[in-house]
Amino acid sequence: MSASRTVICLLRNDLRLHDNEVFHWAQRNAEHIIPLYCFDPRHYQGTHHFNFPKTGPFRLHFLLDSVKDLRATLKKRGSTLVVRQGKPEEVVGDLIKQLDSVTAVAFHEEVASEEKTVEKKLKDICCQNKVKVQTFWGSTLYHRDDLPFSHIGGLPDVYTQFRKVVEGQGRVRPVLSTPEQVKSLPLGLEEGPIPTFEGLGQTESVMDCRSAFPCRGGETEALARLKHYFWDTNAVATYKETRNGMIGVDYSTKFSPWLALGCISPRYIYEQIKKYEVERTANQSTYWVIFELLWRDYFKFVGLKYGNRIFHMNGLQDKHVPWKTDMILFNAWKEGRTGVPFVDANMRELALTGFMSNRGRQNVASFLTKDLGLDWRLGAEWFEYLLVDHDVCSNYGNWLYSAGIGNDPRENRKFNMIKQGLDYDNNGDYVRQWVPELGGIKGGDVHTPWTLSNSALSRAKVSLNDTYPSPIVIAPEWSRHVNNKSSGPSSTKGRKGSSYTPRQHKDRGVDFYFSKKKSF
C-alpha cells in the first residue's frame, strides 16, 4: 500500500494564509500538509561585520506573536503550524526520513545570500531523497516574472525610471483565495512547542507607552490594521499629508513590520486600495500607498540584480569613500547622545521601541554617514538588530542610498539636521517626548540647545555636558536655520488634492526625493 502524499510547506517570511501560493499549491497536490516554521539558530547569532545581535527583542516579540497567530489560524481550519528549533534544511531532512511519505517541499524564494544558501541546501537534501521541490515568488506587489524587462539585469538603476515602466506596462496578479479548510498533518506528527525568549537566549522586550508602533504581530492583527486605517478611520485618504509625522500610531500605515514577515500580502493591500478608491475616494494619498509598495518592490529587485553587492562597503557603484569606524562616535549615535536633539530623539525611540518613522530613519542615516563620516554598514547592522520591521533589501538598499553609493540620481545628498527638525517637529514636541532632559526648553529652541544663553539653559534646568551633551559635530549649514525656530510648517507637509493621476509625480520620488527648489 503506497504512503499518502505529504507536502511540507516551509514558511519563512510568509507567515500568512491569505494570498499564499505555497498553501494554494499544496492544497491541490497533497493529501497531508505540514505547515512548518523553523527558528533557525543562525538568525540569533551576530551580524556579519560588527557582530551586533542579528535579531533584537522587538522583532523577536513580533515574530513569536506571528507564529502563534498563524498556528491559531490553521487550527481553526483543521491543521496547525509545526514548529521546530533548528536549521530548516536539517529539520526538513529529518521529517523526510521520519515520515517516509513526503513527496514535495514547497517554499517561497528569498533574495539575499543567506536565505539563498538555505534554499540550495534544501534542494540538495530533497534531491538526495528524491523529493520534489516546488518554489514560488510571493514577496512583492509585482511578480518577478511579470516585470517588463527581458532580464533582471535590465532593471533601471533609478527608482523613477523603474516606476514609470512598471506602472505603464506591468500588471499586479490577483489575490489568491484563502482556504476554508487546510489538509491535516500526517497522523502522529507532533506540532512542537513555540520557543520562549529564554529558549532562544534572548531578553524579552518591554513595551514603552510612547511607542508609535504598539502593535502585535500576526496575520490577524495585520488585516485588522488595514481595516482600521482604510475602512474604519479613512486615515489612508490623508496618508500623503501625514506620512512624515513623528508621533502617534496613525500618521502612517505602519504596514511594514507585517510586510517584512509576510503577515500581509502586498497584493492584498493593493486590492483593498483599489476597492477603497472605487467605494470611498481616489487621491494622491491612496496612490502614495502603492507608490511606497513599489519602493519596497524596487529594493527587492535591486537585491536580485546586484546580489551581495548590496552588502559591500563600496556599494552598487563601487565608489571608494574613506569611511571611519570610530566607535566612540558610533556609540554616541546609537545611544542617542550626540548632542543633536533630533538625532538623539529618533535613536532613543528606536532603542526603546524597535520603531522609527521614515523621516527619522533618513535623518539619522544621513547624520551617521555625512556628518560623522562613519561606515554606513555600522548603521545598517544596528538597524538590522533593532528594527521590528527589518527587511534585508529595504534596509540595506536605503542605507546604500543614504550613503550615496546606491540608487540615487543625485550625489552628495546631505540632510540638514536643524532644518529637518524644524520642518517636521516644528514645536519640538517629538524631541521633548524622547529627550525628557530637554523638557524645560520651549518650542523649536529645543533643537539647538547649544545656541541658548546660559540663563535660558538655567531656566530650563539644562546644563550642557552635564544633563545633556554638547554636539559631537556642528555642520556649518545648520547656522542658517538657528534663527528660524518659530517659523515653518509642522509635520504635515504635502498638497491636498481631491483627485490624482500618477503623471503629477513625474519628477517625484518617495520621501528621499524632495522638491529641487528646497535645501534638505
N, C-alpha and C positions, 0 to 999 in steps of 0.2 A: 504494500500500500504506500503510495507516494506521500511525502510530507506536504502539508498545506503551504502555499506560497506566503512568505512573510517579507515585508519591506521595512527596512529601518529608515525612518525619516530623521536624519541628523539635523538638528536645529542649532543654529549659531546666532547670527544677528537677524533672525526672522521669527521672533517669538510671538507669533500670532496665528490664528486660524483663518481669519478673513483674507481673501486675496493671496493665498499661499499656494503656489503651484506644486510645491513638494507634496502637500496633503492631497491636492487635487489629483495629481498623477497616481499617488499611492492608492487612493480610494478605488481607482479603476483597474489597478494592476496587482492587487493583493487580496488575500483572504484575512490576513492579520497584518496590522500596522504597529510598529514600535516607534512612537514619537520619543526621541532621545535628546537629552541635553547633557553635555559633559562640562563639568567645572575643570577646565584644563589648568594644571598646575603652572604652566608657563605664563599664564595670564597674571600670576600673583608673585612673579619674580621682579627683577629690576629692569628699568628702561635701558635702551641699547648703549647710549653713550655715557650717561651720568648716573645711572643706577638709582633713579628715583623709583619708588614703588610703582608698578605698572598699572595697578587698579586701586584707586583710592576708596575711602569709606562711603562716599556718597553714591558713586556709580555701583559699588557692590550692593548697597542697600536697594538701589533701584533695580538691579539685576535680580536679586533674591525676590523682590516683590513680583517681578515679571515672570519668573519661573513658577512661583506659587500660583499666580493668576492663570497662567496657561494650563497648569495641572488641573485647577478647579474647572476651567472651561471645558477641558477634554473629559473630565469625569462626568460632567452633565450630558455628555454625548456618547457615553458608553466606552470611553477609553481612559487613559491617564498619561502623564508625562513621566517617562522613565528617566531617572536622574542618577548620574554616576560621577564620582571624582576620579579623574584620570585623563590621559591623552586620548582624544577622540579616536585616533587610528588604532590604539590598543584596545579601547573599550569595544569598538565595533568588531575588531578581530576576535575578541573573547566571546562576544554574542554570537557571531557566525559559528564558532566552534561549539558553543554551548547548545545552540538550538537545532542545528542541522536542517533548518527549514528556510533560511534566509536566501531569497532569490535575487534581491536587489537592495542597494543602499542609495538613497536619494538625498540630495542636499543642494542648497543654493551656493553658487560660486561667489567667492570674495575677490578682492582686488589686490591687497598688499601681500608682500612676500611671505610673512609668517603664516598667514591663512592659506596661501597657495601651496606652501610646503606641506601643511596638514592635508590638503586635498590630494597632493601627489602620493603621500603615504597611504591615504585611504584607498586610492586607486590601486596601488601596489598590493595591499592586503586583499582587496576584493579580487584582483586578478589571480593571485595565488590560490584563492578559494573558489575560483570560477563563479563569482557573484557579479551580477551586472551593476554598473554604476550609472545612475541617471542624475544629471546635473541640470540646474536651471539658473536663470538670471532674474532676480526679483527685487533688487535693492533700489532701483532708480525709477523715476517717473517715465522716462523714455527708455524702452528696451534697447540694450546694446545692439541687437541685430537690426533694429529699425532706424538707426542713425543714418542720416543722408550723406554718409561718407563711405567710399568704397572700402576703406580700411581705417582702423583706429589711428594710424599714422597721419591720416588726413584731418584729424581733429584740429580746429584752429587754436592758436596759442593765445588768443584774446577772447575773453568771455562774450563780448558783444557780438563778435562775428559768429560764434557758436550759436548764441541765442537766436539771431536773425535767421540762420539757416534752419535750425530745428523748428522754430515757430512757423516758418514758411513751408517746410517740406516734411516735417516729422509727423508722427501720429502717436497718441497715447493709447495703449491697449486697454480694453475694457476690464473692469474689476471681475475677478473670478468669484463664483458663488461660495458661500460658507456652508460646509456640510452640516446637516442637521444631526447626523449620527456619524461617528468615526469608528471604523472597524477595530475590533478588540485586539488586545495583546494576545500573543500565544499563551496557552494555559501554563500556569506555574511561574511565569516571569515576574519577579518582584519589581515594584516601581522604584524602590530605593529612597533613602531619606534625602531631603534637601539640606545641604550643609549649613552650618551656622557661621557667623563671623569668626568665632573661636576656631572652628574646624578648618577654616581657610587661613588661619594665622593672622586675622585682621582685627582691628578695634572698631567697634560699632560707632557709627556717626551719631551726632546729637543734633536734633532739629533746632535751628535758630529761628525765632519768631519773626525776624526781619526778612527772611528769605523771599526772593521773588519767584522761587520755584518750590513751594511747599507741597509737592505732588508725589503720588506713589507711582511705582512702575506697573507695567502690565497693559495688555490689550484692552481690558475693561475700562481702565482709567483713561487710556488714550482716546477711545471712542467717546467717552463722557466729556473729555476736554474739548474735542471737536464740536460736540453738540452744544456745549456751553458757549464756546467762542463764536460759533456761527449762528446757531438757531435760537439759543436762549437769550443772548445778550446783544446780538448783531455787532459785536466788537470787531468782527472781520471787516465791516463796512468802513471803518476808520483806521484800519491797520497801517496804512501808509503814513498817516499823520502821527500815529502814536508809537511806531515801531522803534524809534530811537529813545524811548523812555528809559528810566533807570530804576524807578521804584514801583513795586506792585506786581500783581500776577498778570493783569490783562493788557499791559502795554504792547505785548507781542503774543504770537500764537502759542509759544512755548512747546511746539511740537517736537523740537529737536531731540530731547532725550528719548522719546518714544520711537522716533525715526531711527536713531542710532542703534537701538536694539531690535528694530523691526517690529515693534509692538503695533505700529500703524503703518499702513501701506501708503506711499506717496500717490499711487493711483487712486486710492480711496479718497484722499484729501482733494485731489483734482476733480474727481467725480462729484464730491459734495460742493466744491466751489462752483462748478458748472450748474449744479442744481440750484444753489443759492442765487446765482446770477439770474436764473430764469424766474425763480419764485419771489425773490426779495429785491436785490439791486445788483447791477454790474457797474463797477467803477474802478478807479486806479488802485484802490486798496485790495479789491478782490483779485485783480490781475497780479498785484505785487506778491501775493502769497505764492502764486505759480512761479513768478519771477525768482523768488527765493528757492523754491524747489529745483528750479533749473540751475541755480548756482551749485546746489548740492550735487545734482547730476554731473555738472561740469567737472567738479573736483574728482568725482569717481572716475570719469573718463580720462582726465589728466593722469590719474594714477595708473590706469590701464595703458596709456600711451607711453609714459615715461618710466614705469616700474620703480626700481629702487632709487632713481634719481630724485624722487620727492623727499628722500631722507638725507641726501648728500649735502655737505656743508656748502658747496658752490651752487647748489640748486639746479633748476632746469636750464638755466642759461650758462652754466659752468663759469659763473662770474666769481673772480677771486677778490674777496673782501677780507681785510685784516681783522677778523672778529677776535674779541677778547674773551677770556674765561675768568674774569676777576670775580671770585666767589664772594668777596665782601660786598661788591655792588649787587651781585645776583641775590644774595641773601636779603639785602635791604629791599629789593624789588619784590621778592616772593613773600616776604613777611609784612609788606605794606608799611615800611618805614623809610621811604625815600625822601620824605620831607616835601613831596609834591602831593597835596591832598587828594586830587582827582585820581591819581595813580594809586595811592595808598588805599583809598576807599574801595576801589574795584578789586584790588588784590586781597583785601581783607574779606570782602564779600565772597570771593572765590574760595578762600581758605576755610571759611566758616559755613558755607552752604553748598559748594560744588557748582555754583552757577554764577555767571556774569553776563550782563547784557552784551549784545553785539557791538554797541557803541563802545562799551568799556574794553572789550577784547581788542578792538582796533587800536585804541589809545595805549593800553599797557604794552601791546606788541611793538608799536612804534617807539614808545619810550625805551624799551629794552634794546631794540636794535639800532635806532637812530640817535637817541640821546645818550645812551650808555655805551653803545657800540659792542654789546655782548653777543656772543654766538647765539643765533636765533634758535638753535636746537635746545639750548637750555630752557627757553620759554616753551617750545613745543612739547618737550618731555614733561615739564612741570604741568602744563595743561593736560597732557595725556593722563597724568597721575590724578589730578583733582576734578576735572570736568565730569559732571554727571552725564553730559551729552557727548562725550568724546567719540568722534568718528575719525578714523585714521586719515582718510583722504581730505575731509574738510579741515581738520586741524592742521595737518602739515601743509596743505595747499594754501590756507590762509596765512600761516607763518612765513612760507616762502614769498607770498605776495607782499606781506608787510615788510619783509627784509629786503625787498627789491630784487629778488632773484627767482621770481616765479612768473605767474601770468598777469603781468601788469603793464599796460601800454605806456604808462608814464614812469620814468625813472626818478629816483631821489625823492619820492613822496615822503614827507615827514609831517606828522601831526604836531600842532602847537597845543601843548597840554593846557595852557591857560585859556586860550580861545575856545578849545573844545569843552573845557569845564564850564565856561560861562555860557556857551551856546546850549549845552544840554543839561546843565544843572545850575541855571542862572542865579537862583536864590541860595544855592549851597545846601539844600535840604538833604540831598543824597550824601554829600561829604559828611555832614554832621551825623547822619544816621550810622555811618560805618567808622567814622573817626571821632568818637564822642569827646575826646580830649580837646577838640576844637569847637565844642558845642557852644561856647560863650561868644564866638565870633559871629556876628550877624551878617546876613546877606551874602553877596558874592565875594566879600573880603576874605571869606574862609578859603578861597582857592589860592590866595597868596599871603599867608600869614607873615612871611619874612619881610614883606614890604610895609607892615604896620608899625606904628610908633610904639615905643616901649610902654607908654601909658595906655594905648589901646590894647596891647597884649596883656598888660597887667589887669585891666578891667575884665578881660575875657578869661582871666586865670590861665593864660598860656605863657609858658617860659620856653623859648626856643633852646634846643639842645638839652632840655630837661624834661618837660612834659611832652614835647613834640620836636622832632629833629629839624634842623635846617636842611634845605635841599642838597642832595648829593651832587646835583648838577643844576645849573641855571642856563637855559638856552637864550641867546641874545634876542631872538624874536619874541620871547614872552613879554618883554617890556612894552611892546606896542599895545597890549591888552590890559595892562595893570590898572589903568585909569578908566576902563570901560565896564567896571564891575556891576554897575546898576542898569546898564542898557543891554539891549539884545533880546532875542526871543528865549522863551523857556524851551523845554524839551519836546515841544510839539511842532516839528518842522514839516514842511511839505504843503503843497497846494491842495485844496479841496476841489473835487470835481464830481459832477453827478454822472458823468459817463466817461468812458475810456476806450481808446484804441491803442495798441502797442506802438503805433508809429510815433506817438507823442514822446516816446522814450528812446528815440533813435540815438541820442548822444548820452544816454544814462547807463550806468552800471548799477550795482546794488551796494549801498552802504559804503563800500570803499570808494565809490565813484561820486564825486561831488561836482557842483557847478564849476565850470572852468573860471568863472569870474571871482571865485572865493579863494581865500587862503585857507589852509587847513587849521 
